[in-house]
Amino acid sequence: MREWIDKLFEHEDMVRMGHHQRAADGNLGLGWLYYALARVIRPSRAVVIGSFRGFVPLVLGKALADNAEGGELWFIDPSLVDDFWKDPEAVQRHFSERGVKNIRHFLMTTQQFAVSESYRLLGEVGLVFIDGYHSEEQARFDYATFENHLSPEGIILLHDSAVVRTSRMYGDDRAYEHRVKCFVDELKKDARLQVFDLPFGRGVTMVRKSGA
Ligand SMILES: C[S@@+](CC[C@H](N)C(=O)[O-])C[C@H]1O[C@@H](n2cnc3c(N)ncnc32)[C@H](O)[C@@H]1O
């Protein structure tokens, strides 16, 4: 595992985006949690919405591949920050050069994915990682799109949930407020859910259905 992590961190952007990672001691930060959940739940399918350079898809994809059952990671990202996800061959190379070959990328928004044939065929999902556009409305849409597909033992994670803050990720002229925390506060009022915050890095929140 350490060898894989060191190779992962050779790409300098893999320590960005607030997952509390640290290259110096091969520390995946919150990535350990993502990896562990995928090894414990052992889902045949996991979904990631949004990623800057693929840290979460790679960690979850690796975990699924390490499970004896295998599994597939569906990664939804329309590449709105820059062109990084636009070329399908470059995307597959980016993942396979890091030893992960079970990621299927959808170059689309969650809105577009939700009306696609792939969504109709999706079936059960054991892990959903929400890290796309961080408005309250989009977090709600991302959650609603997948909550009914969640397996009974499944977990939904929402990243950047620790604080409300301004992001200039899409340029100074498109600065906006991260308001995932506001959506999470709404989920906490739902007695049918267990909602647990981990305020490390930019924070991640885990959600599961308590009666499941
Ligand atoms: C860089 S990541 C993680 C967010 C980051 N921590 C930030 O500061 O905003 C955001 C990703 O979400 C993707 N994205 C934006 N809007 C989306 C949408 N409607 N559906 C799916 N992905 C989306 C972008 O293409 C981008 O790659």
The ligand as an SDF file (V2000), in Angstrom:
LIG
                    3D

 27 29  0  0  0  0  0  0  0  0999 V2000
  -12.5310   20.4920   -7.9640 C   0  0  0  0  0  0  0  0  0  0  0  0
  -13.7720   19.4700   -7.4320 S   0  0  0  0  0  0  0  0  0  0  0  0
  -14.0130   19.6820   -5.7140 C   0  0  0  0  0  0  0  0  0  0  0  0
  -14.5250   21.0350   -5.2250 C   0  0  0  0  0  0  0  0  0  0  0  0
  -13.4660   21.9220   -4.6660 C   0  0  0  0  0  0  0  0  0  0  0  0
  -13.0450   21.4320   -3.3610 N   0  0  0  0  0  0  0  0  0  0  0  0
  -13.8970   23.3850   -4.6350 C   0  0  0  0  0  0  0  0  0  0  0  0
  -13.1900   24.1680   -3.9900 O   0  0  0  0  0  0  0  0  0  0  0  0
  -14.8740   23.7790   -5.2690 O   0  0  0  0  0  0  0  0  0  0  0  0
  -15.1810   20.0700   -8.1690 C   0  0  0  0  0  0  0  0  0  0  0  0
  -15.4890   19.3030   -9.4460 C   0  0  0  0  0  0  0  0  0  0  0  0
  -16.8980   19.2550   -9.5710 O   0  0  0  0  0  0  0  0  0  0  0  0
  -17.2180   19.2570  -10.9440 C   0  0  0  0  0  0  0  0  0  0  0  0
  -18.5980   19.7460  -11.0940 N   0  0  0  0  0  0  0  0  0  0  0  0
  -19.0300   21.0190  -11.1120 C   0  0  0  0  0  0  0  0  0  0  0  0
  -20.3690   21.0770  -11.2940 N   0  0  0  0  0  0  0  0  0  0  0  0
  -20.7940   19.7930  -11.3660 C   0  0  0  0  0  0  0  0  0  0  0  0
  -22.0650   19.1770  -11.5660 C   0  0  0  0  0  0  0  0  0  0  0  0
  -23.1770   19.8950  -11.7040 N   0  0  0  0  0  0  0  0  0  0  0  0
  -22.1260   17.8210  -11.6090 N   0  0  0  0  0  0  0  0  0  0  0  0
  -21.0010   17.0750  -11.4620 C   0  0  0  0  0  0  0  0  0  0  0  0
  -19.7700   17.6050  -11.2620 N   0  0  0  0  0  0  0  0  0  0  0  0
  -19.6600   18.9370  -11.2350 C   0  0  0  0  0  0  0  0  0  0  0  0
  -16.1910   20.1560  -11.5860 C   0  0  0  0  0  0  0  0  0  0  0  0
  -15.9850   19.8490  -12.9470 O   0  0  0  0  0  0  0  0  0  0  0  0
  -14.9480   19.9200  -10.7160 C   0  0  0  0  0  0  0  0  0  0  0  0
  -14.0350   19.0420  -11.3170 O   0  0  0  0  0  0  0  0  0  0  0  0
  1  2  1  0
  2  3  1  0
  2 10  1  0
  3  4  1  0
  4  5  1  0
  5  6  1  0
  5  7  1  0
  7  8  2  0
  7  9  1  0
 10 11  1  0
 11 12  1  0
 11 26  1  0
 12 13  1  0
 13 14  1  0
 13 24  1  0
 14 15  1  0
 14 23  1  0
 15 16  2  0
 16 17  1  0
 17 18  1  0
 17 23  2  0
 18 19  1  0
 18 20  2  0
 20 21  1  0
 21 22  2  0
 22 23  1  0
 24 25  1  0
 24 26  1  0
 26 27  1  0
M  CHG  2   2   1   9  -1
M  END
$$$$
